[in-house]
Amino acid sequence: MSGEIAKLRYLALPRWTAGSVFAIALIVGAALLAFPPAKVEKYLTIPAFALGTAFGIAAIVFAVWAASVEFSSGTLQRTLTAEPIRSRVLGAKLICVLVGTAIVGLGAAAASAGLSEIAASNAGVSLDNGDLAKQVFSQVPSGLAYAGVGFGFGLLTRSMGGGITLALALAFIADGIIGFIPGFENIGFGRLTHDVTSGLTGQGDTANGLGAALFGTVVWVAIVMVPGWLRFTRGDLK
């Protein structure tokens, strides 16, 4: 675990991905301050949409990197020499990915909500802080799900580019294909994560209840992660 934490502290990509999410929150907050929206709800929906998109993509990139970096850097054998039980190696990586993603997501959501509140106050608009908090903090669970599938695809492909491509395709493209299959139009990964977010905010159209959407999201993450996990723990590694 200490080795994985050290990677997060000293390697560049975790800092860049976290910084990009906070930068988006700052830019959106500055834009709301400089160009006050005409509709009050924009102070809620614009930060939530920007944060959800930036955080989801950053979570995928970070998780794929965490799963595949040792394949590309050639340090895997050294890691397995120090800890030969492969499931422990993966468990430490996954915990660091999920905890790191959650910390960044919660911090960026707090920053986004604060900046939106400042922009609204400057424009003389009164916001319901409960609704604002729901809109921005509800993006965090979906980001964790994106990290999960990113980690799974990183293990499966053992490639930064391949893992990111497949994870982004599942998150943002695959629902358009799955939707053509009768009976499957409401159980795509993107649909389910959307329903999780909408269920937490109590706003927006949903095809699944919150419980069903959470369960379906976990199932999708497992479908992606288990093959890569088994390949890592049972296959030959170079």
Short mmCIF file of the C-alpha atoms (twelve columns), coordinates in Angstrom:
data_MODEL
# 
_entry.id   MODEL 
# 
loop_
_atom_site.group_PDB 
_atom_site.id 
_atom_site.type_symbol 
_atom_site.label_atom_id 
_atom_site.label_alt_id 
_atom_site.label_comp_id 
_atom_site.label_asym_id 
_atom_site.label_seq_id 
_atom_site.Cartn_x 
_atom_site.Cartn_y 
_atom_site.Cartn_z 
_atom_site.pdbx_PDB_model_num 
ATOM 1   C CA . MET A 1   0.000   0.000   0.000   1 
ATOM 2   C CA . SER A 2   2.814   2.423   0.848   1 
ATOM 3   C CA . GLY A 3   4.249   1.979   -2.646  1 
ATOM 4   C CA . GLU A 4   0.930   2.851   -4.273  1 
ATOM 5   C CA . ILE A 5   0.548   5.932   -2.078  1 
ATOM 6   C CA . ALA A 6   4.072   7.012   -3.012  1 
ATOM 7   C CA . LYS A 7   3.178   6.794   -6.704  1 
ATOM 8   C CA . LEU A 8   0.192   9.062   -6.145  1 
ATOM 9   C CA . ARG A 9   2.338   11.548  -4.267  1 
ATOM 10  C CA . TYR A 10  5.352   11.719  -6.546  1 
ATOM 11  C CA . LEU A 11  4.292   10.824  -10.087 1 
ATOM 12  C CA . ALA A 12  2.893   13.489  -12.366 1 
ATOM 13  C CA . LEU A 13  -0.315  12.048  -13.787 1 
ATOM 14  C CA . PRO A 14  -2.318  11.926  -10.537 1 
ATOM 15  C CA . ARG A 15  -1.497  15.588  -9.901  1 
ATOM 16  C CA . TRP A 16  -2.413  16.572  -13.447 1 
ATOM 17  C CA . THR A 17  -5.733  14.759  -13.429 1 
ATOM 18  C CA . ALA A 18  -6.695  16.160  -10.021 1 
ATOM 19  C CA . GLY A 19  -5.551  19.615  -11.063 1 
ATOM 20  C CA . SER A 20  -7.600  19.469  -14.256 1 
ATOM 21  C CA . VAL A 21  -10.793 18.758  -12.313 1 
ATOM 22  C CA . PHE A 22  -10.193 21.651  -9.919  1 
ATOM 23  C CA . ALA A 23  -9.249  23.887  -12.850 1 
ATOM 24  C CA . ILE A 24  -12.579 23.164  -14.560 1 
ATOM 25  C CA . ALA A 25  -14.421 24.003  -11.337 1 
ATOM 26  C CA . LEU A 26  -12.498 27.283  -11.089 1 
ATOM 27  C CA . ILE A 27  -13.072 28.211  -14.745 1 
ATOM 28  C CA . VAL A 28  -16.804 27.489  -14.546 1 
ATOM 29  C CA . GLY A 29  -17.089 29.480  -11.320 1 
ATOM 30  C CA . ALA A 30  -15.255 32.409  -12.893 1 
ATOM 31  C CA . ALA A 31  -17.499 32.212  -15.970 1 
ATOM 32  C CA . LEU A 32  -20.640 32.324  -13.814 1 
ATOM 33  C CA . LEU A 33  -19.219 35.330  -11.988 1 
ATOM 34  C CA . ALA A 34  -18.285 37.165  -15.196 1 
ATOM 35  C CA . PHE A 35  -21.380 36.195  -17.196 1 
ATOM 36  C CA . PRO A 36  -24.336 35.747  -14.791 1 
ATOM 37  C CA . PRO A 37  -26.968 33.407  -16.266 1 
ATOM 38  C CA . ALA A 38  -30.486 34.696  -16.800 1 
ATOM 39  C CA . LYS A 39  -32.048 31.590  -15.232 1 
ATOM 40  C CA . VAL A 40  -31.490 30.728  -11.588 1 
ATOM 41  C CA . GLU A 41  -31.267 26.979  -12.233 1 
ATOM 42  C CA . LYS A 42  -28.184 27.531  -14.405 1 
ATOM 43  C CA . TYR A 43  -26.209 28.206  -11.235 1 
ATOM 44  C CA . LEU A 44  -26.988 24.609  -10.322 1 
ATOM 45  C CA . THR A 45  -26.925 22.738  -13.606 1 
ATOM 46  C CA . ILE A 46  -23.887 24.305  -15.272 1 
ATOM 47  C CA . PRO A 47  -21.406 23.524  -12.450 1 
ATOM 48  C CA . ALA A 48  -22.890 20.039  -12.033 1 
ATOM 49  C CA . PHE A 49  -22.600 19.216  -15.737 1 
ATOM 50  C CA . ALA A 50  -19.060 20.597  -16.041 1 
ATOM 51  C CA . LEU A 51  -17.894 18.840  -12.900 1 
ATOM 52  C CA . GLY A 52  -19.554 15.551  -13.843 1 
ATOM 53  C CA . THR A 53  -17.959 15.501  -17.293 1 
ATOM 54  C CA . ALA A 54  -14.471 16.586  -16.207 1 
ATOM 55  C CA . PHE A 55  -14.464 14.374  -13.133 1 
ATOM 56  C CA . GLY A 56  -15.695 11.317  -15.047 1 
ATOM 57  C CA . ILE A 57  -13.019 11.602  -17.730 1 
ATOM 58  C CA . ALA A 58  -10.291 12.339  -15.171 1 
ATOM 59  C CA . ALA A 59  -11.383 9.346   -13.071 1 
ATOM 60  C CA . ILE A 60  -11.091 7.055   -16.095 1 
ATOM 61  C CA . VAL A 61  -7.657  8.354   -17.062 1 
ATOM 62  C CA . PHE A 62  -6.367  8.091   -13.498 1 
ATOM 63  C CA . ALA A 63  -7.737  4.578   -12.949 1 
ATOM 64  C CA . VAL A 64  -6.433  3.219   -16.260 1 
ATOM 65  C CA . TRP A 65  -3.033  4.710   -15.478 1 
ATOM 66  C CA . ALA A 66  -2.974  3.123   -12.018 1 
ATOM 67  C CA . ALA A 67  -3.810  -0.297  -13.458 1 
ATOM 68  C CA . SER A 68  -1.438  -0.199  -16.412 1 
ATOM 69  C CA . VAL A 69  1.512   1.995   -15.417 1 
ATOM 70  C CA . GLU A 70  3.707   -0.861  -14.231 1 
ATOM 71  C CA . PHE A 71  3.221   -2.757  -17.485 1 
ATOM 72  C CA . SER A 72  4.489   0.211   -19.478 1 
ATOM 73  C CA . SER A 73  7.270   1.166   -17.050 1 
ATOM 74  C CA . GLY A 74  8.590   -2.371  -16.641 1 
ATOM 75  C CA . THR A 75  8.463   -2.315  -12.831 1 
ATOM 76  C CA . LEU A 76  5.880   -5.057  -12.372 1 
ATOM 77  C CA . GLN A 77  8.317   -7.847  -11.551 1 
ATOM 78  C CA . ARG A 78  9.911   -5.677  -8.871  1 
ATOM 79  C CA . THR A 79  6.501   -5.065  -7.320  1 
ATOM 80  C CA . LEU A 80  5.610   -8.761  -7.369  1 
ATOM 81  C CA . THR A 81  8.943   -9.648  -5.831  1 
ATOM 82  C CA . ALA A 82  8.142   -7.377  -2.881  1 
ATOM 83  C CA . GLU A 83  4.538   -8.655  -2.698  1 
ATOM 84  C CA . PRO A 84  4.057   -12.012 -4.482  1 
ATOM 85  C CA . ILE A 85  0.333   -12.293 -3.673  1 
ATOM 86  C CA . ARG A 86  -1.120  -10.675 -6.761  1 
ATOM 87  C CA . SER A 87  -4.599  -10.039 -5.356  1 
ATOM 88  C CA . ARG A 88  -3.041  -7.941  -2.584  1 
ATOM 89  C CA . VAL A 89  -1.206  -5.889  -5.181  1 
ATOM 90  C CA . LEU A 90  -4.430  -5.246  -7.066  1 
ATOM 91  C CA . GLY A 91  -6.375  -4.620  -3.879  1 
ATOM 92  C CA . ALA A 92  -3.902  -1.928  -2.805  1 
ATOM 93  C CA . LYS A 93  -4.061  -0.318  -6.234  1 
ATOM 94  C CA . LEU A 94  -7.866  -0.359  -6.311  1 
ATOM 95  C CA . ILE A 95  -8.211  1.087   -2.813  1 
ATOM 96  C CA . CYS A 96  -5.838  3.927   -3.688  1 
ATOM 97  C CA . VAL A 97  -7.739  4.583   -6.920  1 
ATOM 98  C CA . LEU A 98  -11.147 4.712   -5.259  1 
ATOM 99  C CA . VAL A 99  -10.026 6.720   -2.217  1 
ATOM 100 C CA . GLY A 100 -8.033  9.146   -4.352  1 
ATOM 101 C CA . THR A 101 -10.934 9.565   -6.779  1 
ATOM 102 C CA . ALA A 102 -13.385 10.156  -3.933  1 
ATOM 103 C CA . ILE A 103 -11.148 12.771  -2.289  1 
ATOM 104 C CA . VAL A 104 -10.706 14.703  -5.525  1 
ATOM 105 C CA . GLY A 105 -14.404 14.421  -6.367  1 
ATOM 106 C CA . LEU A 106 -15.574 15.637  -2.972  1 
ATOM 107 C CA . GLY A 107 -13.039 18.462  -2.929  1 
ATOM 108 C CA . ALA A 108 -13.921 19.603  -6.437  1 
ATOM 109 C CA . ALA A 109 -17.640 19.389  -5.663  1 
ATOM 110 C CA . ALA A 110 -17.171 21.554  -2.567  1 
ATOM 111 C CA . ALA A 111 -15.142 24.070  -4.569  1 
ATOM 112 C CA . SER A 112 -17.689 24.098  -7.382  1 
ATOM 113 C CA . ALA A 113 -20.588 24.619  -4.986  1 
ATOM 114 C CA . GLY A 114 -18.768 27.413  -3.179  1 
ATOM 115 C CA . LEU A 115 -17.881 29.240  -6.385  1 
ATOM 116 C CA . SER A 116 -21.430 28.903  -7.695  1 
ATOM 117 C CA . GLU A 117 -22.794 30.300  -4.444  1 
ATOM 118 C CA . ILE A 118 -20.403 33.265  -4.652  1 
ATOM 119 C CA . ALA A 119 -21.387 33.938  -8.280  1 
ATOM 120 C CA . ALA A 120 -25.095 33.762  -7.437  1 
ATOM 121 C CA . SER A 121 -24.685 36.018  -4.404  1 
ATOM 122 C CA . ASN A 122 -22.764 38.550  -6.484  1 
ATOM 123 C CA . ALA A 123 -25.645 38.575  -8.985  1 
ATOM 124 C CA . GLY A 124 -28.219 39.022  -6.216  1 
ATOM 125 C CA . VAL A 125 -29.631 35.525  -6.692  1 
ATOM 126 C CA . SER A 126 -30.644 33.379  -3.732  1 
ATOM 127 C CA . LEU A 127 -29.911 29.671  -4.136  1 
ATOM 128 C CA . ASP A 128 -31.221 26.706  -2.237  1 
ATOM 129 C CA . ASN A 129 -27.948 25.385  -0.832  1 
ATOM 130 C CA . GLY A 130 -29.467 21.933  -0.411  1 
ATOM 131 C CA . ASP A 131 -30.289 21.699  -4.102  1 
ATOM 132 C CA . LEU A 132 -26.866 23.062  -5.041  1 
ATOM 133 C CA . ALA A 133 -25.103 20.490  -2.857  1 
ATOM 134 C CA . LYS A 134 -27.210 17.679  -4.307  1 
ATOM 135 C CA . GLN A 135 -26.408 18.705  -7.865  1 
ATOM 136 C CA . VAL A 136 -22.635 18.819  -7.462  1 
ATOM 137 C CA . PHE A 137 -22.000 16.096  -4.885  1 
ATOM 138 C CA . SER A 138 -24.228 13.623  -6.739  1 
ATOM 139 C CA . GLN A 139 -21.556 13.516  -9.456  1 
ATOM 140 C CA . VAL A 140 -19.128 11.699  -7.150  1 
ATOM 141 C CA . PRO A 141 -20.701 8.182   -7.234  1 
ATOM 142 C CA . SER A 142 -20.710 8.150   -11.028 1 
ATOM 143 C CA . GLY A 143 -17.073 9.225   -11.020 1 
ATOM 144 C CA . LEU A 144 -16.232 6.288   -8.773  1 
ATOM 145 C CA . ALA A 145 -18.023 3.967   -11.208 1 
ATOM 146 C CA . TYR A 146 -16.009 5.438   -14.084 1 
ATOM 147 C CA . ALA A 147 -12.850 4.794   -12.077 1 
ATOM 148 C CA . GLY A 148 -13.942 1.192   -11.563 1 
ATOM 149 C CA . VAL A 149 -14.416 0.472   -15.254 1 
ATOM 150 C CA . GLY A 150 -11.224 2.362   -16.066 1 
ATOM 151 C CA . PHE A 151 -9.297  0.188   -13.650 1 
ATOM 152 C CA . GLY A 152 -10.843 -2.943  -15.146 1 
ATOM 153 C CA . PHE A 153 -10.052 -1.995  -18.722 1 
ATOM 154 C CA . GLY A 154 -6.531  -0.962  -17.709 1 
ATOM 155 C CA . LEU A 155 -5.932  -4.432  -16.308 1 
ATOM 156 C CA . LEU A 156 -7.534  -6.114  -19.286 1 
ATOM 157 C CA . THR A 157 -5.655  -4.230  -22.004 1 
ATOM 158 C CA . ARG A 158 -2.466  -3.470  -20.021 1 
ATOM 159 C CA . SER A 159 -2.338  -0.325  -22.107 1 
ATOM 160 C CA . MET A 160 -3.016  3.296   -21.250 1 
ATOM 161 C CA . GLY A 161 -4.433  4.142   -24.664 1 
ATOM 162 C CA . GLY A 162 -6.476  0.981   -25.061 1 
ATOM 163 C CA . GLY A 163 -7.898  1.129   -21.554 1 
ATOM 164 C CA . ILE A 164 -8.926  4.780   -21.841 1 
ATOM 165 C CA . THR A 165 -10.513 4.230   -25.240 1 
ATOM 166 C CA . LEU A 166 -12.599 1.270   -24.095 1 
ATOM 167 C CA . ALA A 167 -13.655 2.949   -20.843 1 
ATOM 168 C CA . LEU A 168 -14.712 6.155   -22.595 1 
ATOM 169 C CA . ALA A 169 -16.585 4.118   -25.189 1 
ATOM 170 C CA . LEU A 170 -18.501 2.248   -22.495 1 
ATOM 171 C CA . ALA A 171 -19.281 5.416   -20.555 1 
ATOM 172 C CA . PHE A 172 -20.290 7.692   -23.413 1 
ATOM 173 C CA . ILE A 173 -20.912 5.668   -26.599 1 
ATOM 174 C CA . ALA A 174 -22.003 2.101   -25.848 1 
ATOM 175 C CA . ASP A 175 -25.517 3.057   -24.709 1 
ATOM 176 C CA . GLY A 176 -26.322 4.193   -28.226 1 
ATOM 177 C CA . ILE A 177 -25.590 0.676   -29.464 1 
ATOM 178 C CA . ILE A 178 -27.121 -1.215  -26.542 1 
ATOM 179 C CA . GLY A 179 -30.284 0.870   -26.938 1 
ATOM 180 C CA . PHE A 180 -31.085 -0.894  -30.203 1 
ATOM 181 C CA . ILE A 181 -31.365 -4.243  -28.405 1 
ATOM 182 C CA . PRO A 182 -34.946 -4.797  -27.208 1 
ATOM 183 C CA . GLY A 183 -35.126 -4.958  -23.436 1 
ATOM 184 C CA . PHE A 184 -31.606 -3.578  -22.956 1 
ATOM 185 C CA . GLU A 185 -32.225 0.092   -23.705 1 
ATOM 186 C CA . ASN A 186 -32.369 1.068   -20.021 1 
ATOM 187 C CA . ILE A 187 -29.528 -0.989  -18.592 1 
ATOM 188 C CA . GLY A 188 -26.496 0.467   -20.342 1 
ATOM 189 C CA . PHE A 189 -23.679 1.740   -18.145 1 
ATOM 190 C CA . GLY A 190 -24.239 5.368   -19.115 1 
ATOM 191 C CA . ARG A 191 -27.993 5.109   -18.511 1 
ATOM 192 C CA . LEU A 192 -27.495 3.560   -15.094 1 
ATOM 193 C CA . THR A 193 -24.914 6.083   -13.897 1 
ATOM 194 C CA . HIS A 194 -27.196 8.865   -15.128 1 
ATOM 195 C CA . ASP A 195 -30.042 7.362   -13.125 1 
ATOM 196 C CA . VAL A 196 -27.842 7.171   -10.033 1 
ATOM 197 C CA . THR A 197 -27.096 10.881  -10.315 1 
ATOM 198 C CA . SER A 198 -30.722 11.783  -11.027 1 
ATOM 199 C CA . GLY A 199 -31.928 9.559   -8.209  1 
ATOM 200 C CA . LEU A 200 -29.628 11.293  -5.725  1 
ATOM 201 C CA . THR A 201 -30.758 14.758  -6.802  1 
ATOM 202 C CA . GLY A 202 -34.422 13.848  -7.179  1 
ATOM 203 C CA . GLN A 203 -34.465 15.665  -10.512 1 
ATOM 204 C CA . GLY A 204 -34.431 14.592  -14.144 1 
ATOM 205 C CA . ASP A 205 -35.937 11.682  -15.999 1 
ATOM 206 C CA . THR A 206 -34.947 8.212   -14.864 1 
ATOM 207 C CA . ALA A 207 -35.574 4.772   -16.304 1 
ATOM 208 C CA . ASN A 208 -34.489 2.940   -13.143 1 
ATOM 209 C CA . GLY A 209 -34.993 3.536   -9.444  1 
ATOM 210 C CA . LEU A 210 -31.980 4.571   -7.388  1 
ATOM 211 C CA . GLY A 211 -31.492 1.115   -5.868  1 
ATOM 212 C CA . ALA A 212 -31.737 -0.655  -9.217  1 
ATOM 213 C CA . ALA A 213 -29.418 1.883   -10.852 1 
ATOM 214 C CA . LEU A 214 -26.799 1.449   -8.120  1 
ATOM 215 C CA . PHE A 215 -26.997 -2.333  -8.395  1 
ATOM 216 C CA . GLY A 216 -26.766 -2.251  -12.183 1 
ATOM 217 C CA . THR A 217 -23.790 0.093   -12.062 1 
ATOM 218 C CA . VAL A 218 -21.948 -2.237  -9.677  1 
ATOM 219 C CA . VAL A 219 -22.729 -5.169  -11.976 1 
ATOM 220 C CA . TRP A 220 -21.250 -3.313  -14.958 1 
ATOM 221 C CA . VAL A 221 -18.104 -2.494  -12.984 1 
ATOM 222 C CA . ALA A 222 -17.782 -6.161  -11.996 1 
ATOM 223 C CA . ILE A 223 -18.298 -7.332  -15.594 1 
ATOM 224 C CA . VAL A 224 -15.415 -5.148  -16.718 1 
ATOM 225 C CA . MET A 225 -13.121 -5.677  -13.734 1 
ATOM 226 C CA . VAL A 226 -13.339 -9.433  -13.123 1 
ATOM 227 C CA . PRO A 227 -11.766 -10.559 -16.449 1 
ATOM 228 C CA . GLY A 228 -8.847  -8.181  -16.029 1 
ATOM 229 C CA . TRP A 229 -8.407  -9.188  -12.392 1 
ATOM 230 C CA . LEU A 230 -8.362  -12.896 -13.313 1 
ATOM 231 C CA . ARG A 231 -5.940  -12.259 -16.153 1 
ATOM 232 C CA . PHE A 232 -3.586  -10.487 -13.762 1 
ATOM 233 C CA . THR A 233 -3.778  -13.033 -10.961 1 
ATOM 234 C CA . ARG A 234 -3.722  -16.210 -13.056 1 
ATOM 235 C CA . GLY A 235 -1.895  -15.374 -16.253 1 
ATOM 236 C CA . ASP A 236 1.760   -14.997 -17.111 1 
ATOM 237 C CA . LEU A 237 3.177   -11.541 -16.470 1 
ATOM 238 C CA . LYS A 238 6.227   -9.999  -18.075 1 
# 
